[in-house]
């Protein structure tokens, strides 16, 4: 997936990215059904957010049989690594991000993704 210079996603954008990372590709209806309890949004609001996310380069949109299908354009590990590093510096005022082992209980990350995240955080620390 191509990486863009992207700000950290908003809470709703991150919820949608997590769905896409887990489901790979979903329609707007699928996304709306999955997040309606958390955000209580109308279908048109979800479509607006999806369009904005597409414009930001967070997701892509492909028409399949007249239905728009959305997919993540940013990798899970890359985005989470940037968010962890940013939070560590900006909020916690740490010089280094915590070790990826801190996130070992995450339901979102596999063992290989944790290893990739660890390497990414270590690399960012070495560049600091």
C-alpha positions as CSV (number, residue, x, y, z in Angstrom):
1,X,0.0,0.0,0.0
2,X,1.4,3.4,-0.8
3,X,2.1,5.6,2.2
4,X,1.2,9.3,2.1
5,X,2.1,12.2,4.4
6,X,-1.0,11.9,6.5
7,X,-2.1,13.4,9.8
8,X,-3.2,11.0,12.4
9,X,-6.8,9.9,11.8
10,X,-9.7,11.1,13.8
11,X,-11.5,8.6,16.1
12,X,-14.2,7.8,13.5
13,X,-11.6,7.5,10.7
14,X,-9.6,5.1,12.8
15,X,-12.7,3.0,13.5
16,X,-13.3,2.8,9.8
17,X,-9.6,2.0,9.1
18,X,-9.8,-0.8,11.7
19,X,-12.8,-2.3,9.9
20,X,-11.0,-2.2,6.6
21,X,-7.8,-3.6,8.0
22,X,-9.8,-6.5,9.4
23,X,-12.3,-6.9,6.5
24,X,-9.9,-5.8,3.7
25,X,-12.6,-4.3,1.4
26,X,-16.1,-3.2,2.4
27,X,-19.0,-1.3,0.9
28,X,-20.3,1.9,2.5
29,X,-23.4,0.0,3.7
30,X,-21.2,-2.6,5.4
31,X,-19.2,0.1,7.1
32,X,-22.4,2.0,8.2
33,X,-23.8,-1.2,9.7
34,X,-20.6,-1.9,11.6
35,X,-20.2,1.6,13.1
36,X,-23.8,2.7,13.6
37,X,-23.9,1.7,17.3
38,X,-20.7,3.5,18.1
39,X,-21.3,6.7,16.2
40,X,-25.1,6.7,15.5
41,X,-24.5,8.3,12.1
42,X,-26.9,8.4,9.1
43,X,-25.8,6.5,6.0
44,X,-25.1,9.9,4.2
45,X,-22.8,11.0,7.0
46,X,-20.8,7.7,6.7
47,X,-20.5,8.3,2.9
48,X,-19.3,11.9,3.5
49,X,-16.6,10.6,5.9
50,X,-15.6,8.0,3.4
51,X,-15.2,10.6,0.7
52,X,-13.1,12.8,3.0
53,X,-10.9,9.8,3.9
54,X,-10.5,9.0,0.2
55,X,-9.5,12.6,-0.5
56,X,-6.9,12.4,2.4
57,X,-5.4,9.2,0.9
58,X,-6.4,7.0,3.9
59,X,-8.6,4.8,1.8
60,X,-9.4,4.0,-1.8
61,X,-12.7,3.6,-3.6
62,X,-13.4,1.2,-6.4
63,X,-16.8,0.8,-8.2
64,X,-17.8,-2.9,-8.4
65,X,-21.1,-3.7,-10.1
66,X,-22.4,-0.2,-9.3
67,X,-21.3,-0.4,-5.6
68,X,-18.4,1.6,-4.2
69,X,-16.0,-0.7,-2.3
70,X,-13.5,0.8,0.1
71,X,-10.0,-0.4,1.1
72,X,-7.3,0.9,3.4
73,X,-4.5,2.8,1.6
74,X,-2.3,3.0,4.7
75,X,-0.9,0.0,6.3
76,X,-2.0,-0.9,9.8
77,X,1.6,-1.1,11.2
78,X,2.8,2.1,9.6
79,X,-0.2,4.1,10.8
80,X,-0.1,2.7,14.3
81,X,3.6,3.2,14.5
82,X,3.3,6.9,13.6
83,X,0.4,7.3,16.0
84,X,2.4,5.7,18.9
85,X,5.5,7.7,18.2
86,X,3.5,10.9,18.0
87,X,1.5,10.2,21.2
88,X,4.7,9.3,23.0
89,X,6.4,12.5,22.0
90,X,3.6,15.0,22.1
91,X,1.5,13.7,25.0
92,X,3.8,11.7,27.2
93,X,6.9,13.8,26.4
94,X,9.0,10.7,26.0
95,X,12.1,10.7,23.9
96,X,11.4,7.1,22.7
97,X,8.2,5.3,22.0
98,X,7.4,2.3,24.2
99,X,8.5,-1.1,23.0
100,X,6.0,-2.9,20.8
101,X,5.8,-5.7,23.5
102,X,3.7,-3.2,25.4
103,X,1.0,-3.9,22.8
104,X,1.3,-7.7,22.8
105,X,-2.3,-8.1,24.1
106,X,-3.7,-6.1,21.1
107,X,-6.5,-7.8,19.3
108,X,-5.6,-5.8,16.2
109,X,-2.0,-6.9,15.7
110,X,-0.7,-10.3,14.8
111,X,2.7,-11.6,16.1
112,X,4.3,-10.7,12.8
113,X,2.8,-7.2,12.8
114,X,4.0,-6.7,16.4
115,X,7.5,-7.6,15.2
116,X,7.2,-5.2,12.3
117,X,6.0,-2.5,14.7
118,X,8.9,-3.1,17.1
119,X,11.4,-2.7,14.2
120,X,9.6,0.4,13.0
121,X,9.7,2.0,16.5
122,X,13.3,1.0,17.0
123,X,14.2,2.5,13.6
124,X,12.4,5.8,14.5
125,X,14.2,5.8,17.8
126,X,17.6,5.4,16.1
127,X,16.8,8.3,13.8
128,X,16.0,10.6,16.7
